[in-house]
Structures are given as structure tokens and as C-alpha cells.
Amino acid sequence: MSMKLGIIQWTEGTTGEELVKNVKRLEELGYEELWMPEVCGREPYATAGYLLAHTDRMRISSGIANVFGHDADASAQAANTLSEFSNGRFTLGLGVSHPVLIEPRGHTWVMPVPKMNAYLDRMKEAPVLSPTAARKAPVIIAGHGPGLMKVAARKADGLFLFLQTVETVKNARAVIGPDKQLPVVVRTVFDSNPDTARDYARKACAWYMSQLPYQKIWSSLGYEESDWTNGGSDRLIDAICAWGDADMIREKLQPFADAGATQVVIYPCNKDEDYDSDSPMSVNWSWETFEALAPSKT
């Protein structure tokens, strides 16, 4: 199966002028879509609008907007507006995040499946007074558990997977069906040395390794506590990350596409990043990786 490539990148730590320059560079490199995460910092819908106005071809999307931070009406209106103004280059990516990230903002945690079900139902009822977009923004929800996969199958245009194995991609495709979108984020390390590459991957994935929802999914696939403690086993690191030179990384990414991913989303583990286990953010731009894997060069 052919492999379409996107990128997920934090915009924090970059000035507005630098951000526009960087995104135009990604567009020239041929990447299909830029996904922007949300924890703190720049507001994703406003940032997407700004970047869509300064680009011509690449999709600029929320990856993933926090449903506790934006009510369903606001997201419906934002998706319609951004799709209208960009001629359909915006994807509305939505996720439930984690209690540790939403409760400090004053929100009360609600279990993911009922929260997302109610949110998507409300989005369909929300009044949108701006002109109807010629191309409706796809709604993609993040979730790697069977409950959210079923919600995506029934009520969304696709599912967004993060830090999962090829087996989870296969399972997701079976649940959501053959036609829905399935972007899959894979952490990458541009380093051919297995020891240093895995060390970078462990540092970058440490926060996620500590989160129970990820552990539950890995456990269901036969991984054990020893696989995600003490930095993570080689077995798990190699299953959720792709490391090596450009050819090695492409070879390791291809099985995700073959398993059903409609887009493989590159998320570099940066060698010069000061990773903090209390934060999932990575703000540096890994141009070595982006240039090496650029679709325009293949």
C-alpha cells in the first residue's frame, strides 16, 4: 500500500514569523498534513486559521483539540469556518485528553466514551450561522481503546491513533471499516545506532509510558508491565517507534500503512530536546528527519 505522510508538531517555542516560514517549508517538502496538538500555549483553531491563510496546499489540522477545552458548538463553528476559508484544508481532530491535563484547567473528568458520544451528538445539532463550507471538515477522534473505536465507526469520519503498534492499527481498521480515515502517529528517531536511538525514544515516550490508558492497550496485545517500566523494553520501543536512517525508517513505517493507516504521521524524537517526564511536549523542529523523509524527494 502506498504511504501518505503527515507531521505532528508543537508550535510553542516558535515565533509567529518562524512558524509561517517552517510550515511553508513543510509544504514544499510535500507533506500532506500538519497536525497541531493542544495542551497549553497556542489556541489550535486560531493557529490553524493563521497557517491556512499563509499556505496553499497542505492541510492544517487540530491534532488533537481537547473536548474539555472547547464546547461542541465552538468546535462545530470553528470546523465550518476554517473549512470555508481554506477550501476544505482543515480536519477537526478531537480527543478527551487525560485527567492530569484537564482537571488543573477546572474541568471535571468524564469517561471517554460517554463524553465523546455526547460531544459528537451536540456537534450535529449546533447552530452554525456562517456560510456552509463547500467542503465539510472531516471529524476525526483520537482513541485507541475499543469503546472510542466504536464511537468513531458510528459517529465520526475517522480515528486518530497515537503511539500504538501495527496490531492496534489492524484492530482499528477492522472496527471502523474500510472507508474511514485512519491517521497513525509514529515516533521516529533519525539515528541508525540501536542503543542511542532507543535511548532517545525512551526519553521522548516516558510521559506516555506512565499513562494507564496506553498501558491497558499494550497489555491487551501481550505486553507486560516490564515492557513499559524502567524506560520501556526494546520490544515495545521497536513496536511503537521507527528508528534508523531514512530507508530504515520508511521500511519500519510501511507496515502501519499496510495495516490500514490512511496517513502515517511522523513525530520525531529530537536528539537536542530537553525532555521532562512531567510533560509530553516536544517543541523543536527536527529538520534532519523532515528533510530525509520528505515525500517530494521520493
Residue pairs with C-beta under 8 A, 6 or more apart in sequence:
1 254
1 257
1 258
2 257
3 250
3 253
3 254
3 257
3 264
4 32
4 257
4 262
4 263
4 264
4 295
5 30
5 31
5 32
5 263
5 264
5 265
5 266
5 293
5 295
6 31
6 32
6 33
6 34
6 35
6 59
6 183
6 263
6 264
6 265
6 266
7 26
7 31
7 33
7 34
7 35
7 265
7 266
7 267
7 290
8 34
8 35
8 36
8 37
8 63
8 185
8 265
8 266
8 267
9 34
9 35
9 36
9 285
10 36
10 37
10 41
10 281
10 282
10 283
11 19
11 36
11 41
11 42
11 47
12 40
12 41
12 42
12 281
12 283
13 283
13 284
14 22
14 283
14 285
16 50
19 51
20 50
20 51
20 54
22 285
23 34
23 51
23 54
23 55
23 58
23 60
24 54
24 55
26 34
26 58
26 290
27 55
27 56
27 57
27 58
28 296
29 290
29 291
29 294
29 295
29 296
29 297
30 294
30 295
30 296
30 297
31 58
31 290
31 294
31 295
32 58
32 59
32 263
32 295
33 58
33 59
33 60
33 61
33 91
33 183
33 263
33 265
34 51
34 58
34 59
34 60
34 61
35 61
35 62
35 63
35 64
35 93
35 183
35 185
35 265
36 42
36 44
36 47
36 48
36 60
36 61
36 62
36 63
37 44
37 63
37 64
37 281
38 44
38 62
38 64
38 65
38 66
38 69
39 66
39 97
39 101
39 279
39 280
39 281
44 62
44 65
45 62
45 65
45 70
45 75
45 78
45 82
48 60
48 61
48 62
48 82
48 90
49 81
49 82
49 85
51 60
52 60
52 82
52 85
52 86
52 89
52 90
53 85
53 86
55 89
57 89
58 89
59 89
59 90
59 91
60 86
60 89
60 90
61 90
61 91
61 92
61 93
62 91
62 92
62 93
62 94
63 91
63 93
63 160
63 183
63 265
64 93
64 94
64 95
64 97
64 142
64 160
65 75
65 92
65 93
65 94
65 95
66 95
66 96
66 97
66 101
66 102
67 75
67 94
67 95
67 96
67 97
67 115
67 116
67 119
68 96
68 97
68 102
68 105
68 107
69 102
69 105
69 107
70 78
71 122
72 119
72 120
72 122
72 123
72 126
73 122
73 123
73 126
73 127
75 92
75 94
75 119
75 123
76 123
76 126
76 128
77 126
77 128
77 129
77 130
78 92
79 90
79 92
79 137
79 139
80 128
80 130
80 132
80 133
80 136
80 137
81 130
81 133
82 90
82 137
83 89
83 90
83 133
83 134
83 135
83 136
83 137
84 130
84 131
84 132
84 133
84 134
87 134
87 135
88 133
88 134
88 135
88 136
88 137
90 137
91 137
91 138
91 139
91 140
91 181
92 137
92 138
92 139
92 140
93 140
93 141
93 142
93 160
94 116
94 119
94 139
94 140
94 141
94 142
95 141
95 142
95 143
95 160
96 110
96 112
96 115
96 116
96 142
96 143
96 148
98 211
98 213
99 109
102 109
103 109
112 143
112 145
112 147
112 148
113 147
113 148
113 151
116 141
116 143
116 148
116 151
117 151
117 155
120 139
120 141
120 151
120 155
120 156
121 155
123 139
138 157
138 158
138 181
139 156
139 157
139 158
140 152
140 156
140 157
140 158
140 159
140 160
140 181
140 183
141 148
141 151
141 152
141 156
141 158
141 159
141 160
142 148
142 159
142 160
142 161
142 162
143 149
143 151
143 152
143 159
143 160
144 161
144 162
144 164
144 168
144 172
144 213
144 214
144 217
145 213
145 216
145 217
146 171
146 175
148 159
149 159
149 171
149 172
149 175
149 176
150 175
152 158
152 159
152 175
152 176
152 180
153 175
153 176
153 177
153 180
156 180
157 180
157 181
158 176
158 180
158 181
158 182
158 183
158 262
159 172
159 176
159 180
159 181
159 182
160 183
160 185
161 168
161 169
161 172
161 182
161 183
161 184
161 185
161 261
162 185
162 208
163 185
163 187
163 205
163 208
163 214
163 240
164 184
164 217
164 240
165 218
165 221
165 239
165 240
166 239
166 255
166 256
166 259
167 221
167 259
168 217
168 221
169 182
169 184
169 256
169 259
169 260
169 261
170 259
170 260
172 182
172 260
173 182
173 259
173 260
176 182
181 262
181 263
182 260
182 261
182 262
182 263
183 261
183 262
183 263
183 264
183 265
184 256
184 261
184 263
184 264
184 265
185 265
185 267
186 240
186 241
186 242
186 253
186 256
186 264
186 265
186 266
186 267
187 201
187 204
187 205
187 240
187 241
187 242
187 267
187 268
187 269
188 241
188 242
188 243
188 249
188 253
188 266
188 267
188 268
188 269
188 289
188 293
189 197
189 198
189 200
189 201
189 204
189 241
189 242
189 243
189 244
189 268
189 269
189 271
190 243
190 244
190 245
190 246
190 249
190 268
190 286
190 288
190 289
190 292
191 197
191 200
191 243
191 244
191 271
192 243
192 244
192 245
192 248
194 234
194 243
197 243
197 244
198 234
198 237
198 238
198 241
198 243
200 243
200 269
200 270
200 271
201 232
201 237
201 241
201 243
201 269
202 231
202 232
202 237
203 269
203 273
203 275
204 269
204 270
204 273
204 275
204 282
205 232
205 237
205 240
205 241
205 269
206 231
206 275
206 277
207 277
207 278
207 279
207 280
208 214
208 280
209 215
209 228
209 229
209 231
209 232
210 228
210 277
214 228
215 225
215 228
218 227
218 228
218 236
223 233
223 235
223 236
226 233
227 233
227 235
227 236
228 236
241 269
242 248
242 249
242 252
242 253
243 249
243 252
244 251
244 252
245 292
246 292
246 293
249 289
249 292
249 293
250 293
253 264
253 266
256 264
257 264
266 289
266 290
266 293
267 282
268 282
268 286
268 289
268 290
269 282
270 282
270 284
270 286
272 284
273 282
273 283
273 284
275 282
291 297
